[in-house]
């Protein structure tokens, strides 16, 4: 009888002891769930597609006084900071998926509550970034850093939530203002498009530079340079590519306005006085026509290229360099096979071949200049 009594009391004491120990271990977290709120923000140029938590310690959001326990508690987001922020953005801000997509990245997010439950200062050490990811690249376009705080008497409910919502709202409002004031940037575009401009450059036949035209044939008067008497050749045509790219921005599209023309420079071209023969002039004209042919090939290559948003300048330059190299090789081959126009049947073959290729690429022809 005595033995049973002792065992029964030991069981009760053990149960009480476990309850006390458990009470010391469990602490009540401050659980944050962001509430929907209507902003007056309706972005016209961007939307947020994702929230990323880039912190090393993703579950550590700091501490804040709990309104029920009156003690400092670990701050915990109910569904995680990424999901809570994304839900809050979707519910509070009008998002247009046809605009440019951006990512919101949490770089730093730490609550600190200093003082006593009677009077304390809740601060949030925060760093939020707006990131553009496209074509395997990542670009930081906007960020906000700071340590805003609220001073409170007592522990009002929802203070950490309000601070978390305020820093996000201010970030997105600031970014919206920034993108509206600075729209002409690559990272604010969705697409890239090449457009060929037909400006009035190199149209004056009395100027030093002549732009190629199907309506104009070279004359000996166009060869203004001083003849090289030491050269074994009778004439020299200086044909070149002109190239200019001007970026413009329109409706979230990077418009690349290109001016690519074949040109003949008078002062760098020459003919010996006793060699001004029609056959030689036809040979020199074909040098100019070959220049036009490779310009057409370049225009076609640019139009067919899948240009990237952040590397289009290099991609176009690479196409230009390749076309220029191919063009130089073609000019050398032309002179070699025709012996600088001295083999009539080879000259005729080249003229027919170049003419046929120009016809095939007629849609990429250098247009008549607009004055």
C-alpha positions in Angstrom: 0.0 0.0 0.0 2.8 2.4 0.9 4.7 1.4 -2.2 1.8 2.3 -4.5 1.3 5.7 -2.9 4.9 6.6 -3.5 4.8 5.6 -7.1 1.6 7.6 -7.7 3.0 10.8 -6.2 6.2 10.4 -8.1 4.2 10.2 -11.4 2.3 13.4 -10.5 5.6 15.3 -9.6 7.2 14.2 -12.8 4.3 15.4 -14.8 4.4 18.8 -13.1 8.1 19.1 -13.6 7.8 18.4 -17.4 5.1 21.0 -17.7 7.3 23.6 -16.0 10.3 22.8 -18.1 8.2 23.0 -21.2 6.9 26.4 -20.2 10.5 27.7 -20.1 11.4 26.3 -23.6 8.5 27.5 -25.7 8.4 31.2 -26.5 5.6 32.8 -28.5 6.7 34.2 -31.8 5.4 37.4 -33.2 3.6 36.1 -36.3 3.3 38.6 -39.2 0.6 38.3 -41.8 0.4 41.4 -44.1 -3.1 42.8 -44.7 -4.3 44.0 -48.0 -4.5 47.8 -48.5 -5.4 49.9 -51.4 -2.6 52.0 -52.9 -3.0 54.8 -55.3 -0.2 53.2 -57.3 -1.0 52.0 -60.8 2.4 51.4 -62.6 2.3 51.9 -66.3 5.8 50.6 -67.1 6.5 47.7 -64.7 5.2 44.9 -62.7 6.7 42.7 -60.0 6.8 39.0 -60.9 8.6 37.6 -57.9 10.0 38.3 -54.5 13.4 36.8 -53.6 15.0 36.5 -50.2 18.7 36.9 -50.7 19.7 36.9 -47.0 22.0 34.2 -45.6 19.8 33.7 -42.5 16.4 33.7 -44.1 14.4 32.8 -41.0 15.9 35.5 -38.8 13.8 38.7 -39.0 14.8 40.1 -35.6 12.7 40.7 -32.5 9.7 42.8 -31.4 7.6 43.2 -28.3 4.6 40.8 -28.4 1.3 42.6 -27.5 0.1 39.6 -25.6 3.2 38.4 -23.7 4.7 41.9 -23.4 8.1 40.3 -24.1 10.6 40.4 -27.0 9.7 37.7 -29.5 11.1 36.4 -32.7 9.4 38.0 -35.7 8.1 35.4 -38.1 6.3 35.9 -41.4 3.2 33.6 -41.5 3.9 32.3 -45.0 7.5 33.4 -45.3 8.6 36.9 -46.3 8.7 36.1 -50.1 5.1 34.8 -50.1 3.8 37.5 -47.8 5.3 40.3 -49.8 4.2 38.9 -53.1 0.6 38.5 -51.9 0.6 42.0 -50.5 1.9 43.4 -53.8 -0.7 41.6 -55.8 -3.5 42.6 -53.5 -2.5 46.2 -53.0 -1.1 47.4 -56.4 -2.6 47.0 -59.8 -0.2 44.8 -61.9 -0.2 44.8 -65.7 1.6 41.7 -67.0 2.1 43.4 -70.4 4.6 45.8 -68.9 8.3 45.1 -68.1 8.8 42.4 -65.4 11.0 43.0 -62.4 12.0 41.1 -59.3 11.9 42.5 -55.7 14.9 41.2 -53.7 15.2 41.3 -50.0 18.8 42.0 -49.2 18.4 42.8 -45.5 15.4 42.7 -43.1 15.9 42.9 -39.4 13.6 44.2 -36.6 15.0 45.7 -33.4 12.8 46.8 -30.5 14.6 48.8 -27.9 13.2 50.0 -24.6 10.5 48.6 -22.4 6.9 47.6 -23.0 5.8 51.0 -21.6 7.8 52.9 -24.1 10.0 51.5 -26.9 11.4 52.2 -30.4 10.8 49.6 -33.1 13.2 49.9 -36.0 13.7 47.9 -39.2 17.1 47.7 -40.8 16.1 47.1 -44.4 17.6 46.9 -47.8 15.3 46.1 -50.8 16.3 46.0 -54.4 14.6 46.0 -57.8 16.2 43.6 -60.2 15.8 43.1 -64.0 16.6 39.6 -65.2 16.8 38.9 -68.9 18.9 37.1 -71.4 21.0 35.5 -68.7 21.9 38.8 -67.2 20.9 40.4 -63.9 20.8 44.2 -63.5 20.2 46.2 -60.4 18.0 49.1 -61.4 16.8 50.5 -58.1 17.3 50.0 -54.4 16.3 51.4 -51.0 18.3 51.2 -47.8 17.4 52.6 -44.4 16.4 52.0 -40.8 12.9 53.5 -40.3 11.5 53.3 -36.8 8.3 53.9 -34.8 8.3 55.1 -31.1 5.3 53.8 -29.2 3.9 54.0 -25.7 2.7 50.5 -24.9 2.6 47.7 -27.4 -0.1 48.4 -30.1 -1.0 45.5 -32.2 0.3 45.4 -35.8 3.3 47.7 -35.5 5.8 45.4 -37.2 3.3 44.7 -40.0 2.8 48.4 -40.6 6.6 49.0 -40.7 7.0 46.1 -43.2 4.2 47.4 -45.4 5.4 51.0 -45.3 9.0 50.2 -46.5 7.7 48.2 -49.4 5.1 50.8 -50.4 7.7 53.5 -50.3 10.1 51.5 -52.4 7.6 50.8 -55.2 6.3 54.3 -55.2 9.9 55.6 -55.5 10.7 53.1 -58.3 7.5 54.1 -60.2 8.6 57.7 -60.0 12.1 56.9 -61.1 11.1 54.8 -64.1 8.6 57.5 -65.2 11.3 60.2 -65.1 14.0 58.0 -66.7 12.3 55.7 -69.2 15.1 55.8 -71.8 17.2 52.9 -70.5 17.8 49.4 -71.8 16.7 47.8 -68.6 13.2 49.3 -68.9 12.5 47.8 -72.3 11.0 44.4 -73.2 12.0 44.2 -76.8 14.7 45.4 -79.3 14.1 46.3 -82.9 16.4 47.4 -85.7 15.1 50.1 -88.1 17.0 51.4 -91.1 16.9 55.2 -91.5 17.2 57.0 -94.8 18.6 60.3 -93.8 20.0 62.9 -96.2 23.6 62.0 -95.6 26.1 61.8 -98.5 23.5 62.9 -101.1 25.3 65.9 -102.5 27.2 64.7 -105.6 29.3 67.8 -105.4 30.5 66.9 -101.9 33.6 64.7 -101.3 31.5 61.6 -100.4 29.0 59.9 -102.8 26.4 57.5 -101.5 25.7 54.6 -103.8 22.6 55.0 -105.9 21.1 52.9 -108.7 20.5 56.1 -110.5 24.0 57.4 -110.5 27.1 56.0 -112.2 30.6 57.2 -111.5 32.4 59.6 -113.8 36.1 60.3 -114.1 35.4 63.7 -112.6 34.6 61.9 -109.4 38.2 60.8 -109.1 39.6 63.9 -107.3 42.7 62.4 -105.7 46.2 62.8 -106.9 47.3 59.8 -109.0 50.1 57.6 -107.6 52.6 57.6 -110.4 54.6 54.8 -108.7 51.6 52.5 -108.7 51.4 49.7 -111.3 47.6 50.3 -111.4 45.8 52.8 -113.6 43.1 53.8 -111.1 42.0 53.4 -107.5 38.4 53.6 -106.1 38.1 54.2 -102.4 34.8 52.6 -101.4 33.7 52.3 -97.8 30.9 51.5 -95.4 29.4 54.2 -93.3 27.8 53.0 -90.1 25.8 54.7 -87.4 23.4 53.4 -84.7 21.1 55.7 -82.7 19.1 54.1 -79.9 15.7 55.4 -79.1 13.0 54.2 -76.7 9.3 53.7 -77.6 6.6 51.7 -75.8 9.1 49.5 -73.8 11.0 48.8 -77.1 14.6 49.7 -77.7 14.6 51.0 -81.3 18.0 50.9 -83.0 17.9 53.4 -85.8 20.7 52.3 -88.2 22.3 54.2 -91.0 24.4 51.8 -93.1 25.5 53.1 -96.6 28.1 52.3 -99.2 30.1 55.4 -100.1 32.7 56.5 -102.6 35.2 59.2 -101.5 36.4 61.4 -104.3 39.5 62.8 -102.7 40.9 59.3 -101.9 40.1 58.0 -105.4 42.3 58.7 -108.4 43.0 57.8 -112.0 46.1 58.4 -114.2 45.5 61.1 -116.8 46.2 58.8 -119.8 44.1 55.9 -118.5 40.6 57.4 -118.6 39.0 54.7 -120.7 35.3 53.5 -120.6 36.3 49.9 -119.8 38.4 51.0 -116.8 35.6 53.2 -115.5 33.2 50.2 -115.7 35.7 48.2 -113.7 35.8 50.9 -111.0 32.0 51.2 -111.0 31.7 47.5 -110.2 34.0 48.1 -107.2 31.3 50.5 -106.0 28.5 48.0 -106.9 30.3 45.3 -104.8 30.3 47.7 -101.9 26.5 48.1 -102.3 26.2 44.3 -102.5 27.9 43.7 -99.2 25.9 46.5 -97.6 22.7 44.7 -98.6 24.0 41.5 -97.1 24.8 43.4 -93.9 21.3 44.9 -93.8 19.8 41.4 -94.3 22.0 39.9 -91.6 20.9 42.7 -89.1 17.2 42.3 -89.9 17.4 38.5 -89.5 19.4 38.6 -86.3 17.8 37.9 -83.0 19.3 40.9 -81.2 19.5 40.8 -77.5 18.4 43.7 -75.3 21.6 44.2 -73.4 24.2 43.2 -76.0 22.7 44.4 -79.3 25.5 47.0 -79.9 28.2 44.3 -79.9 26.1 41.9 -81.9 25.5 44.5 -84.6 29.2 45.5 -84.5 30.2 41.8 -85.0 27.9 41.6 -88.0 29.4 44.8 -89.4 33.0 43.5 -88.9 32.2 40.2 -90.7 30.5 42.0 -93.6 33.5 44.3 -93.9 36.0 41.4 -93.9 34.0 39.5 -96.5 33.7 42.7 -98.6 37.5 43.2 -98.6 38.1 39.6 -99.7 35.5 40.0 -102.5 37.2 43.1 -103.8 40.6 41.4 -103.8 39.2 38.4 -105.6 37.5 40.6 -108.1 40.8 42.4 -109.0 42.7 39.1 -109.1 40.3 37.2 -111.4 39.8 40.1 -113.8 43.4 41.3 -113.6 42.0 44.8 -112.7 39.6 44.7 -115.6 42.1 43.5 -118.2 40.4 40.2 -118.9 37.2 41.1 -120.6 35.3 37.8 -120.2 36.1 37.7 -116.5 35.0 41.3 -116.1 31.7 40.4 -117.8 31.2 37.4 -115.6 31.7 39.5 -112.5 29.3 42.1 -113.8 26.6 39.6 -114.4 27.2 37.8 -111.1 27.1 41.0 -109.0 24.0 42.2 -110.9 22.2 39.0 -110.2 23.1 39.1 -106.5 21.9 42.7 -106.2 18.6 41.6 -107.7 18.2 38.8 -105.2 18.8 41.3 -102.3 16.7 44.1 -103.9 14.6 44.5 -100.7 17.7 45.6 -98.9 18.8 48.1 -101.5 20.1 51.5 -100.6 17.1 53.7 -101.1 17.0 57.0 -102.9 18.1 59.7 -100.5 15.5 61.9 -98.8 16.7 65.5 -98.8 
